[in-house]
Amino acid sequence: RQEHYAKLWKKYGIYVASAALVLVVAVAGYQILSNYYINIRMAQGERFAQATGLAEADRLDEAGEAFSRLGNEAGGGYAQLARFQAAAILGRSGDREGAALAYRELAEDGGVDAIYRDLAVVLGVLNELNGGDSANLILRLAPLRADDNPWRHSAREITAVLYQRSGERAKARQLLGGLGGDATAPQGIRERAAEMLAALGK
């Protein structure tokens, strides 16, 4: 029996050893890659925290540059968050046009999750409220007003403001009335809707 096993090992041992070696290399490679990506994510997290600290210290130019670099160089969630923060910094700095453009780029980027593309539409329209064409802004918000859209309450509130500004008071009242009676809407939106509805009168 020993002789039989020796012959089998002589014939097939090289394949067993090769398979074992491949398995060891694969496991080691997986561990190395895992550690590599963990280190990358940790580094990106540190860069994001540093940029956030700059923004909180009102060092907006430096924060904007840091977020922009991270948005271009990072991958996945940190890149997405950094791009949103960079756009927000532009708005805080008074560059509403730049902020609106940055949000529009996010809204049109197929690599960004749909829920965040819709959020970018809302934030972009907010930055264009004072100078944008009301009809165009209402059109951009229209898909977000659907009952199954998570941003529907904000989209309806902003649309009501745009209707009121363009003189379509009946449409504004209809939207505001719906928001005021919508138990699923955030309390702040319901309260603002009631106040705006009262200001519009009957």
N, C-alpha and C positions, 0 to 999 in steps of 0.2 A: 504493500500500500504506500509505503514511504517512497519507494522508487517510482510508483505511478504518479504521486504528487510532484515529485521532482521533475519528471518529464513534462507534466502539465505546466509547472512554473517556468521551465526552460522555454516552453513553446509560447505561453501567454503572459509571462511575467512582465515583459517589456510593455505590454498594453495596459496592464493593471497599474504599473508604476507611472506610465505616462498619464493615465486618467487621474491618478491621485495628484500628480504634479499640476495638471490643469486645474483641478479643484482647488488646490492650495493657492495657486496664482490668482484664480478668480476671486476667492474669498479675500485674499490680501489686497487685490485691486479694488474690490468693493469697499473695503475699510479705508483705503487711502483716498478714494474718491469721496466717500462720505465725510471724512475728516476735512477734506479740501473744501467741500461745499459748505460744511458747517462753519469753517473759518471765514469763508467769503461772506456768509450771511451775518456772522458776528461783526465783521468789519463794516459791512453796509449798515448794520444797525447802529454802530458807533458813529458813523458819518451822519446818519439821519438825526441822531440825538444831538450831535454837535451843531448841525444846521438849525435844529429846533431851538437850541439854546441861544444861537445868534438872533433868531427871530424874536424870541422872548425878551432879549436885551435891546430890542429895537435897532439892531444893526442889520437893517433890511437889505441893503445892497449886498453885504457879505452873505447873508442868509439866502438871498435869491440866487446868487452865483453858486453857492454850495448845493442847493436843491437842484438847480439846473444840471450841474455836473453829475450829481448822483442819478438824476433821471435819465441821463444819456449813457451812463456807464454801468449802472446796476441792472439787475434782471428781476423779473417777477414783481412781487408786491412792493418792494422798496422803490423800484423805478416808478411804478404807478403813483404811489403816495408822494414821492418827491416831485413829480410833475404837477400834481394837484397843489402841493405846497408852494411850488415856484409860481404858479398862476395866482394863488392867494396873496403872495408877497407883492406881486405886481399891482394887484388891486389895492392893497394896504398902502402902497407907495404912491397911489394916485394915478397910476397908469392903467386906467380902465380899458382903454383900447387894447393894450398889450395883454391884459388879463383875459379879455373876451376872446382874443385870438388864441391864446394858450388853451383856454377851455374848449374852444371849437376844435382845435387839433385833437384834444383828448376825445371829444364826442365823435369824431370821424375816424378814430383809430380802431380798426377791427381787432387789434391785439388786446384792447382793454375790455374787461367784462362789461356786458350790456348794462347792468345796473349802475356801473360807474360812468359809462358813456351818457346815460340819461341824467345822472347827477351833474355831469359836466355841462349838459344843455341848460339845466336850471341855473347853475352858477354863472354860465356865460351870459344868459339873458339878463340876470340881475345886474351884471356889469354893463349892459347895454341899455338899461331902462331909461336913462336920461337922454341918450342921444340916438338910440336905434329906432328903426321904423316899426311902429306898433303892429301893423298888419303882418310883417315878416316875423316878428317875435312871437306873435300869437300862433302863427303857422308852425313855427319850430316847437312850440310847447304842446301843440294839439295831441300828438301821440302819447304824451306823458299824462294826459288827463284821463286816460282809460281807467276803468274801475280796478283793473288788476295791476296797475303800475304802482310801485312803492313810493314814487315821488308825486303821485297824483294831487295830493293836497297842496303842496307847494306850487305845482304847476297851475292849479286852478286859482289859487290866491293871486299869483303874479298875473295870470291872464285877466282876472277881474280888474286889477289895477290898470292893465293896458286897455281894456275895454272902457273903463271910466275915463282914462286920459284921452281916448280917441272919440269920446262923446257917445259911446254906445252904452248908456246907463242901464237900460233894461237887461242887457246881457250881463253886465257887471252885477246887478242886483240878483239875477238868477243864480249865478255862481256863488256869490257871497251867502245867499240864503241857504243854498245846499251845504256849504261848508259849515255854517253856523249850526245846522241841525245834524251834522254828521258825527256820530259818536266815535267813529274810528279816526277822526282827525285829531291831531295834537291840540291840547288845550290852548296853547298860544295862538294857533291859527284860528281856532273857533272864536276866541276873544277878539282878535283883530278883525275877523270877518263881521262880527256883530257891530263893532265900532264903525267900520267903513260903511256898513249897510245903514246904520243910523245917520251917518254923515250924508249919505246919498239921498235919504228921505224916501218918501213914497213916490 
